[in-house]
Amino acid sequence: MTAPIEKPAATSGLEGVVAAETRISHVDGENGRLVLAGYDVESLAGRVSFEQVFSLLYEGILPPKMPDDLRARLAEGRAAAFEMVPRFAKAIEAADAMDALRGSMAQLPSNTKDIAVAAAVAVFTAAWIRMQSGEALVPPDLKLDHATDYLRMATGEAPSPIAAAALGTYLVTVSDHSLNASTFTARVIASTNSDTVSAVVGAIGALKGPLHGGAPGPVLDMIDAVGSPERARGWLEAELAAGRRIMGMGHRIYRVRDPRAAVFEKEVEKLERAGLRTARLGLARAIERTAEELLRQKYPARALRANVEFYTAVLLDAVGLPRTAFTPTFAVGRVVGWLAHIREQRESGRLIRPSARYIGVLPRNDVAAHR
Ligand code: COA
């Protein structure tokens, strides 16, 4: 008789497991607080550029204004990535947005500099958006900041300063979020001493899933399907009765409303005041209120409130991006956190290799010889 294989029970979904030490960001789920390298997200959102948050997370320094050198290096990275697109355009044009991004990023040489990796996410996503509408690709404008140029390359028009600012706020706000699934994936890959491009491609695979970054497109679908505030309750009740999850609600760590939802909601209000098309804001608020109430009734012990994706959908729609490109646009911002975490992981030098509890058949070792 073989002795049973003893191991402690696994922690479901690694919930509550501390798997790294980081200086990059901190999520306080009880109090709804997100700290990015020493700054509350609310103090950065709308005040600093993508380039400044890149410097903050990657170098640990928040420049007081647009860092021109970094801006120029990002722009060079956009130019280099744009040159590559014709080589693989045919292979990605019919693919889903995240498959296209994964395939495009995999074309980068494994020794690509980190800043150029960040730049490429925006260029490849914008190129895919143009291909979907059958329009000519728009080359980067090296004079522009990253957020403005991304929106310009994606829409084919010089964006209004208010729309570009809203997108900048979005990218800064989603730049990092502690050990979320894609960042953890990137750190696991980096911990094997693999290259950064491979780690980012792996992270893109994790981000694609609807339980992580794939929710904002479906949130907009939900808002459209509900159609009017008075239909919200019936629609949501039917979804829950069918055992489906309400997209944009709930979070592994937050037990209160995700602070990023408030940042985006305010940003959409600003767009509305400036006269941009934000017809969905009032409806989104009605759906959020009703969903919260129904989820509270169904899961009284687990606070399921709006997460980052809920108002992401309204914001990205209002700045003119297509819903199919919401998740890769998340990657345009989150790549900053991935790169910072990959770098930090390399500094630690330790392979991430947890254990598993074996619950399979105990060894019998009664294999008959086949030869
Ligand atoms: N709609 C309906 N039910 C939900 C729900 C939602 N949005 N989120 C969680 N639940 C349910 C779960 O199914 C679970 O029920 P069960 O015990 O009957 O299986 C219960 O609430 C507790 O879930 P919890 O432990 O809080 O979820 P999690 O930590 O494993 O998952 C998410 C967190 C984000 C994956 C989950 O809330 C979800 O799927 N949300 C919708 C997708 C989404 O918005 N993703 C973007 C995340 S930023």
Boltz pocket constraint, residues with backbone or C-beta under 6 A from the ligand:
constraints:
  - pocket:
      binder: B
      contacts: [[A, 13], [A, 210], [A, 211], [A, 212], [A, 213], [A, 215], [A, 244], [A, 245], [A, 246], [A, 247], [A, 248], [A, 249], [A, 250], [A, 251], [A, 252], [A, 253], [A, 299], [A, 302], [A, 304], [A, 307], [A, 308], [A, 309]]
      max_distance: 6.0
